């Protein structure tokens, strides 16, 4: 691996724009035809975990009997990590989700609102338009496709059910030290 590639990977990891673009695609996929919000930042983080770690998505799909969907993820994508996540108390997490949601809201691309103690997030019409534009770009096509797979497979789970599912399918996460990068 060249040093130039390492620098590019590090630059992408620290780019809010890349993460925001990925979340736009995930929120669009999760909304489906009914324009549903993602109910909870923790749920969004866990769905994003499966999106960011394609090898884990394949493992999760196989665990719920969706072999065909697992086979739709190309072999060359399976061992990539699009952006590292950290192990925290309630599973995979990135401390930047609130910032990214704030950026989406500030740019008029998403609406975030409280329902009880749960933060719901959904795209605005402008965000839906951006999601369509991103989906058409070669650079984001695989993320858009995997977003659809994630939403279809676990989008209907509650945040708690999704957390329990992730701990069941990835028991090694439980033993990982808090605050460390997840290596799967």
Secondary structure, 3 states (H helix, E strand, C coil): CCHHHHHHHHHHHCCHHHHHHHHHHHHHHHHHHHCCCEECHHHHHHHHHHHHEHHHHHHHHHHCCCHHHHHCCCHHHHCCECCCCEEECCEEECCCHHHHHHHHHHCCCEEEEEECCEEEEEECHHHHHHHHHHHCCHHHHHHHHHHHHHHHHHCCCCHHHHHHHHHHHCCHHHHCCCCCECCC
